[in-house]
Amino acid sequence: MQSVVVEAEKYSLTTGKGSYTLLGWWRFCYLHSFETKQHTIYWNDKVFSGTSEGPEMVRGGGLLVIGQDQDRMGGGYTFSQSLNAVVADLRLYNRTLTNSEALDFVSCKETHLDPQPLVSFSDFKNNWKIEGSVNIEDLNLADICQKESSFLIMFPEAWSFSQAVAMCNNVGGSLPVPISARENEQILSFLNPYIPYCSDAHGYSIALGMLKEYETHSHYHYKSGENITYSNFLYRRDEDSNCVAIAVTEDDYGYWYYSKCDLELCTICNFTSVTHLKVRGLCDESLFDTTYLVLGESGEKPVFRGFSNSQLQWTGTTWTLTYLPENNVKATMTTKFEDEYPVGLRQWITEGDRCSLQQGSSQFLVISACRASSFK
């Protein structure tokens, strides 16, 4: 359960509590009347209102900083006080919005408010100074307002069906199973940027999480066994094969076909919730995080981001775990093959950590989506 805290000068107010998930959009709007001292906070589907003390006005002449706490005017920044999040459609108005205007905003309806906001992201490059590790991307309103909590992660290595299933299981996901034309199109939209990395002489295909039932020629979910009623087969080649793939080639774009289960294809994993990967084997004094999320890609491979101050990513030749405030604190995985991933039991060479190991010595760590109760 979380609360929102709004602070201005020496004043502070805290909302009631609500339950919200990581890696999901939080739509937020704060209304404040300096005359009546009334405030209303819209936070997704929650509304909090009341009367509170506060300043008579917001004084000008200061410096507005997003994503970092100022310990002094324009400075005193520290890594531990930085915002690890995505911020979109920020607006600051010089009037109190009406309740209906605020509700339209958090409900993802198109808003045309007058006058224009004093501060916004509409002309980001000219109106804002970017410092530190900040990525700028264009988003559509539909990206922010989608209610689906699922997301896809690409694994560009070529694997058989059983290998792909094992990898998705290891990171807490599963192979995608589109059950509608819209979900099929979402997979295609996600795959388009990866065509250069997964194409070969046979074109470009991705394994789906379905298997064929020989007698009825129907197909079913590889985990649940549930029959899949949606179908997008252009033609049913390789009738003696019982795995299903989606084609991303020009002639067969978006259509399905039966493929041999030992055919090695690029893999995407579908996540219906945030997966927490746990690291076991670090000492209590270690600077590295012990919990990680599977996020987007860096160098075409997934990135594992720690809860607080660590990041695990592919660095061209191996996997490197970095303590972000101090780049000299890191651990590198001993890699035997380029398509190895850091999940499971792996050997690591640690440098600069607080654990009482000789610098450059190796240790074994387990990175797994399994809960502690799964270990004996």
C-alpha positions in Angstrom: 0.0 0.0 0.0 1.3 3.5 -0.9 0.5 7.1 -0.2 1.2 10.3 -2.1 3.0 13.1 -0.2 2.7 16.7 -1.4 5.1 19.2 0.1 5.4 22.9 -0.3 7.9 24.9 1.8 7.3 23.7 5.4 3.9 22.3 4.7 3.0 18.7 3.8 -0.1 16.6 3.2 -0.4 12.8 2.7 -3.2 11.0 0.9 -5.0 7.9 2.0 -3.5 4.6 0.9 -4.0 2.7 -2.3 -2.5 -0.4 -3.9 -0.6 0.0 -7.1 1.8 -2.1 -9.1 5.2 -1.4 -10.4 5.8 -0.9 -14.2 2.2 0.4 -14.5 1.2 4.0 -15.3 0.0 6.1 -12.3 -2.3 9.0 -13.5 -2.1 11.8 -11.1 -3.6 15.3 -10.8 -3.3 17.7 -7.8 -5.7 20.6 -7.4 -5.0 23.3 -4.9 -6.9 26.6 -4.1 -4.7 29.2 -2.3 -7.9 31.1 -1.4 -10.0 28.4 0.2 -7.1 26.0 1.2 -9.1 23.2 -0.4 -7.2 20.5 -2.2 -8.2 17.5 -4.3 -6.0 14.7 -5.5 -6.9 12.3 -8.3 -4.7 9.2 -8.3 -5.8 6.7 -10.9 -9.3 5.7 -9.7 -8.9 7.2 -6.2 -10.0 10.7 -5.1 -8.7 12.4 -2.0 -9.9 15.8 -0.9 -9.8 18.1 2.1 -8.6 21.3 3.7 -5.0 21.9 4.6 -2.6 24.6 5.6 -0.2 25.7 3.0 1.7 28.7 1.5 -0.3 31.7 0.3 1.3 31.4 -3.1 4.0 29.7 -5.1 6.8 32.2 -5.3 8.6 32.7 -8.6 12.3 33.0 -9.1 13.2 29.5 -8.2 14.3 26.5 -10.1 12.0 23.6 -11.1 13.7 20.2 -11.1 11.9 17.0 -12.1 13.2 13.7 -10.8 15.7 14.9 -8.2 15.7 16.5 -4.8 17.5 19.8 -4.4 19.5 20.0 -1.2 20.4 23.5 -2.3 19.4 25.8 -5.1 20.3 23.9 -8.3 22.5 21.4 -6.6 23.2 19.0 -3.9 22.0 16.1 -6.0 22.6 12.5 -4.9 21.9 9.2 -6.6 19.8 7.9 -3.7 17.4 10.9 -4.1 16.8 10.5 -7.9 13.6 9.3 -9.4 13.7 5.9 -11.1 10.5 6.2 -13.2 9.0 7.3 -16.5 7.3 10.7 -16.4 4.9 11.7 -19.2 2.6 14.6 -19.9 3.6 16.8 -17.0 1.6 20.1 -16.8 1.5 23.0 -14.3 -1.4 25.5 -14.6 -1.8 28.9 -13.1 -5.4 28.2 -12.2 -7.2 25.5 -10.3 -8.7 23.0 -12.7 -12.3 22.0 -12.3 -13.1 18.6 -11.0 -14.4 17.5 -14.4 -11.2 18.7 -16.1 -9.0 16.8 -13.7 -11.2 13.7 -14.0 -10.9 13.9 -17.8 -7.1 14.1 -17.4 -6.7 11.0 -15.2 -9.3 9.1 -17.3 -7.2 9.5 -20.4 -9.6 11.7 -22.3 -8.4 14.3 -24.7 -8.2 17.6 -22.9 -8.1 21.1 -24.4 -7.6 23.4 -21.4 -7.3 27.2 -21.5 -5.1 28.9 -20.9 -2.1 26.8 -21.9 -0.1 25.4 -19.0 2.8 27.4 -17.6 5.0 24.3 -17.6 4.7 21.2 -19.8 6.6 18.7 -21.9 5.2 20.0 -25.2 8.6 21.5 -26.3 11.0 19.5 -24.2 14.2 20.1 -26.0 14.0 23.9 -25.9 12.4 24.3 -22.5 14.2 21.8 -20.3 17.9 21.1 -19.5 18.7 17.4 -19.3 21.3 16.2 -16.9 22.3 12.7 -15.8 21.0 9.4 -17.1 17.8 10.5 -18.8 16.1 8.9 -21.9 13.7 11.0 -24.0 11.0 9.2 -26.0 7.7 10.1 -27.7 4.7 8.3 -26.3 1.1 8.2 -27.6 -1.9 8.7 -25.3 -2.8 5.0 -25.9 0.6 3.9 -24.5 -0.1 5.6 -21.2 -3.7 4.7 -21.0 -3.6 1.0 -21.8 -5.1 -1.1 -19.1 -3.3 -4.3 -20.0 -0.5 -5.1 -17.5 1.3 -7.5 -19.8 4.5 -6.7 -21.7 6.9 -8.5 -24.0 10.7 -9.0 -23.7 12.9 -10.1 -26.6 15.6 -12.8 -26.4 17.4 -12.6 -29.7 19.2 -15.9 -29.5 18.0 -18.8 -31.6 16.4 -21.5 -29.4 14.3 -24.6 -29.9 10.8 -24.6 -28.4 11.9 -26.5 -25.3 14.8 -24.1 -24.7 12.5 -21.1 -25.2 10.0 -22.4 -22.7 12.8 -23.0 -20.2 14.2 -19.5 -20.6 10.8 -17.8 -20.2 10.1 -19.9 -17.1 13.5 -19.0 -15.6 12.7 -15.3 -15.8 9.0 -15.6 -14.7 7.4 -15.3 -18.1 5.8 -17.5 -20.7 5.7 -17.8 -24.5 3.1 -15.5 -26.0 -0.3 -16.9 -27.0 -2.4 -14.3 -29.0 -6.1 -15.0 -28.6 -7.4 -12.2 -30.8 -6.4 -10.2 -33.9 -5.5 -7.2 -31.7 -3.1 -9.3 -29.6 -1.5 -10.8 -32.8 -1.0 -7.2 -34.1 0.6 -6.2 -30.7 3.2 -9.0 -31.1 4.0 -7.9 -34.7 4.4 -4.2 -33.6 6.8 -5.3 -30.9 8.8 -7.6 -33.2 9.4 -5.1 -36.0 12.5 -3.4 -34.6 14.2 -6.8 -34.1 13.9 -8.1 -37.7 17.6 -7.3 -38.5 18.7 -9.4 -35.5 16.5 -12.5 -36.1 16.4 -12.9 -39.9 18.2 -15.7 -41.6 18.0 -17.6 -44.9 14.5 -18.9 -43.9 13.1 -15.5 -43.1 12.0 -14.4 -39.6 9.7 -16.3 -37.3 9.0 -16.4 -33.6 7.7 -19.4 -31.6 4.2 -19.1 -30.1 3.1 -20.8 -27.0 0.8 -23.3 -28.7 0.8 -26.9 -29.7 -1.2 -28.8 -32.2 -3.7 -31.5 -31.4 -3.2 -34.1 -34.2 -6.7 -35.7 -34.3 -8.7 -32.5 -34.3 -6.0 -30.2 -35.9 -6.9 -27.7 -33.2 -4.2 -26.0 -31.1 -4.0 -25.5 -27.4 -2.0 -23.5 -24.8 1.3 -25.2 -24.0 0.9 -24.6 -20.3 -2.7 -24.8 -19.4 -3.9 -27.1 -22.2 -6.7 -24.7 -22.9 -8.0 -24.9 -26.5 -7.3 -21.7 -28.5 -10.2 -20.7 -30.6 -8.5 -17.8 -32.4 -6.5 -18.8 -35.4 -4.4 -17.0 -38.0 -3.1 -19.7 -40.2 -2.4 -18.7 -43.8 -1.8 -22.3 -44.8 -0.9 -25.4 -42.8 2.5 -26.4 -44.1 4.6 -29.0 -42.2 1.5 -30.8 -41.1 3.7 -33.4 -39.4 5.0 -30.7 -37.0 3.1 -29.7 -33.9 4.7 -26.4 -32.8 3.3 -23.0 -34.0 5.3 -20.0 -35.2 4.3 -16.5 -36.4 6.0 -15.3 -39.6 7.4 -11.7 -39.9 8.4 -12.1 -43.6 6.9 -9.9 -46.3 4.7 -12.5 -47.9 3.5 -14.2 -44.7 3.6 -11.2 -42.4 1.6 -11.9 -39.2 0.3 -15.4 -40.3 0.9 -18.6 -38.4 2.3 -21.9 -39.6 3.2 -25.3 -38.0 6.9 -25.7 -37.4 9.2 -28.4 -36.1 9.7 -28.0 -32.4 13.5 -28.4 -32.7 13.6 -25.5 -35.2 15.7 -22.7 -33.5 14.0 -19.3 -33.5 14.3 -16.0 -31.7 12.2 -15.9 -28.5 9.9 -13.4 -26.9 8.6 -13.9 -23.4 5.2 -12.5 -22.2 4.9 -11.1 -18.7 1.4 -10.7 -17.2 2.8 -9.2 -14.0 6.1 -7.8 -12.6 8.6 -10.6 -12.0 11.0 -10.2 -9.1 14.3 -12.0 -9.6 16.1 -12.8 -6.4 19.9 -12.9 -6.1 21.2 -15.4 -3.5 24.8 -15.8 -2.4 25.6 -12.2 -1.6 26.8 -11.3 1.9 24.6 -9.1 4.1 26.9 -6.1 3.7 26.9 -6.3 -0.1 26.3 -3.0 -2.0 24.4 -4.8 -4.8 20.6 -5.1 -4.8 19.1 -8.5 -4.1 15.9 -8.0 -6.1 15.7 -7.2 -9.8 13.0 -6.5 -12.4 13.2 -7.7 -16.1 13.0 -4.5 -18.1 13.7 -3.4 -21.7 16.7 -4.2 -23.8 20.3 -2.9 -24.0 22.3 -4.2 -26.9 19.3 -6.3 -28.0 19.4 -8.3 -24.7 17.1 -7.8 -21.7 18.2 -5.5 -18.8 17.7 -6.5 -15.2 17.2 -3.4 -13.0 17.7 -3.6 -9.3 15.2 -2.1 -6.9 17.5 0.6 -5.6 21.0 1.0 -7.0 22.1 -1.8 -9.3 21.8 -2.9 -12.9 22.6 -6.2 -14.6 23.1 -6.1 -18.4 25.0 -7.5 -21.3 28.2 -5.5 -22.0 29.2 -7.0 -25.3 31.2 -10.0 -24.1 29.6 -11.0 -20.8 27.0 -10.0 -18.2 28.0 -7.3 -15.8 26.3 -6.4 -12.5 27.0 -2.7 -11.6 26.5 -0.7 -8.5 25.3 2.5 -10.2 26.6 5.1 -7.7 30.1 3.8 -8.1 31.0 2.2 -11.4 34.1 0.6 -9.9 31.9 -1.7 -7.9 30.9 -4.5 -10.2 30.6 -8.3 -10.8 31.1 -10.0 -14.1 29.8 -13.4 -15.0 32.2 -16.1 -16.1 30.7 -16.8 -19.6 31.3 -20.0 -21.5 28.8 -19.3 -24.4 27.5 -16.1 -25.8 23.9 -17.1 -25.5 24.2 -17.8 -21.7 22.0 -15.8 -19.4 22.7 -14.9 -15.7 19.7 -16.8 -14.4 20.4 -20.0 -12.4 23.7 -20.9 -10.7 26.6 -18.9 -12.3 30.1 -18.0 -11.3 30.9 -14.3 -10.9 34.1 -12.3 -10.4 33.5 -9.4 -7.9 35.3 -6.1 -7.6 34.9 -3.4 -5.0 32.1 -4.9 -3.0 31.9 -4.9 0.8 31.9 -8.7 1.1 35.1 -10.1 2.6 36.4 -11.6 -0.6 39.7 -11.0 -2.2 39.4 -8.5 -5.0 39.0 -10.3 -8.3 38.1 -13.6 -6.7 35.1 -15.6 -7.9 31.9 -16.7 -6.1 28.8 -18.5 -7.1 25.4 -16.7 -7.2 21.9 -17.9 -7.9 19.6 -15.6 -9.8 16.0 -16.9 -9.9 12.4 -16.0 -10.1 11.7 -18.8 -7.6 10.5 -17.8 -4.1 12.5 -18.6 -1.0 10.0 -21.4 -0.2 11.1 -23.2 -3.4 14.6 -23.7 -2.0 15.4 -26.5 0.4 
